[in-house]
Amino acid sequence: MTVKEQQKRILDLFHHLTSLPKERTPPTDDRLKGVGHLERGVLFSCFHETHLEEATDLYKILYGAKDFDDFMGLAKQARDFVNEGLFTYAATVAITHREDCRKLKVPPIQEIFPDRFVSAESIVHAAKEAINQPDQDIVVEREETGNILDPEHSLTYFREDVGVNAHHWHWHIAYPATWDASVMGREKDRKGELFYYMHQQMCARYDCERLSCGMQRMTPFHNFHEELEGYSPHLTSLISGLHYASRPEGFSLEDTEDVSLVEMIRWRERILTAIHLGHIIDDEGKDVKLDDEHGTDILGAIIEASHDSKNPFYYGSLHNWGHVMMAAIQDPDGRFKENPGVMSDTSTSLRDPIFYRYHRFVDNIFQQYKDTLHHYTKDDLLFSGIEVVSVAVNAKVQDLVTTFMKDSELELTYGINLGTTHSVSVRYHHLDHEPFTFNISVNNNTGEAKEATVRMFLGPKFDELGNRLHLDEQRRLYIELDKFHVSLTPGKNSIVRDHRDSNVTISKLRTVAQLREDSGEDDHYYCSCGWPEHMLIPRGNHRGMEFDLFVMLTDYTADSALDSTPEGVCVDSLSYCGIKDHKYPDKKPMGYPFDRPIDVDIEEFLTPNMTVADVKIKFRD
Ligand code: CUO
C-alpha cells in the first residue's frame, strides 16, 4: 500500500467524528475489551485522571498493533465504540509515535473538531447557509464571543487564535502526561522541564500581548478561595449538543466529585516545602535532591503531574486537577449534568483568561525553585573571545516591524456532516506580521573557527505605567524568538537569519484538502507541534511599542546534546517541542539565561557575547 493510500485511510478514520451514532458497536477484538467506559457525547478531558487512564490504555493498544493493517482494524473498532474525544486523543498519540506511521499525518485538530475552535453561532450560521444554498461554496464570518464591556475581550485575537490552540493540543500529544517510557520503549527527554518552559513562554507571550493592548500584566492566580472573573466561551460541543460551560463573574473553586480544595492546598504546600528544603521525598520515602541539572524536570513531573512523578500519592496532581476544577466551577458536583468549561481540554483551554493566570501560578512555583539555585555570574555567561557587536532587524523600516490582522478560513465539512459536497468554511481574523530578518554582527577574536549557539529573545521595555522594567521583572516576559547553531570564522562574522526559520515556530501546516493530495514523502507529523508562525512576535501598538531584542552567543560544543541535528524528522519547532526520539538538543537550562533571578540591571548583566537593541513593533489596524 502506498503512503498516499495509507494517508487516505487515516483521513477516513477521523472523518465526521462529530456525528458518530450514540449507539455503539462493541469491538470483536479482545484487545479492546478493557476500553469503552467513558460514554459517547461526554467531553473528554486530557487532564482528568480517569479519562486519561482509559485513553492511555487505548493508545498503548493501538501503539502495540503488529502492523499498519492491524492498527487500522483496531482503530476502526475503537472509533465505533469509545468516546469521540478520547478516541481522537488516543489514536493521535498512537499515530504520532508508531514507526509505520512516520510519514502519515493526523488531520489538524481544528478540522476534526471545528466546534472547539469557532463560536457556535458561526457554525449554526454556516449550517443554515449550506442548507439554503446547497449548490455553492459557503464562507461565513466568525461571530465575536464578547464585546469591549469586558476588558479582556481585547485579547481574544490571542486567546482564540486557531493556531495557538492547535499548538497546545499537539504539544500535549507529543508529551502525553501518562507517557510511560518502559512500555512505549522510548524516553521523552526533559519532559517535566519542557512542560515548565513551554507554558512559561505562553504566559510571557500573553503578558507581552496585554502590554501591547495597553492592559496590565495578568494577576497570577494564588488563592484557592478567590472569586474569579467571568468567561463565556460560545462553544457548543457537537458530540452532545451541550455548550461548554460559562463561568459567571465571582464564582470560586469548589470541591468536585474527584478532588477537593483541601487536597489541592496540601499538594501545593508539600511541593513548596520540597523546594525550600531542596529535595523531594520519593514513593519509597527517600530524599531526592532538586539539583541544578534535574530539579526543574523532577518538579515538572510532580506538578503536572505526569507518569514520571516520583511520588504521585504524596504530591498529587496539582496542575491537572486545577484544570478540571476550573472547568467544573459552575456545576462542581455534577447535579445539573452540565458540560465542563474550556479549561477541561488542551485544544480549548487557552481561550479562557484564567488559563494564563493559573499557569502563572504554576510558573511562580517553579520560580521559587529557580530562586534557590545560584544566580549566573559573569563567568557562567561569558563565551570567551566572542563579541556580539550589534543586532538589527531588517524589515521595510529598520528595527521596526509592522503587525496587522489577516483573514484565514477554517473548513467545517471534514469534521461536521453538513450534507453538502461543497466547501463550507468560517472566515476568521488573526494577527500576522511583515517578513523580516535579523542581522547579527559578531567578532570572533579567538583566532580559530568556533561553533556557537545563537539565542534570541524579545522583551517589552516598559511596564503598564511606562516605567522601565527592571531586568529581573523583564526576564519573566522575555519570549524566545529563535535559537540556532552557527559556525564562526576567525574575525568578523555577519549572521543573517530569516524569521521563517525560527526554531520556535511551525512553518508548514496542512489542511485536510492538502493532505488528500499529499504524496507522504515529506516530513513527519511531529511538525504539528509548534508555535504558529503568524504569532512569532507580539502585536505591539499603534505608536510603535518599544522592545529589547536580546542576542547571546554561547559555546555550541558545550551546549549541544546531539552529535548532529537529526535528519528525516521534523525539527521545525525544537525550542518548544523538542525533537522526536532524540534528546532535547540544548543542554542549557530551558529559558537560559533568563531562567534564574537576576540581581543586576541590563548594562551590568551583559557580557561581550551578548547585546541588546531597541526594536519597535507597530500595529496597523
Ligand atoms: Cu498545557 Cu495546563 O498544561 O495546559
Residues whose N, C-alpha, C, O or C-beta is under 5 A from the ligand:
A	BS01	CUO	none
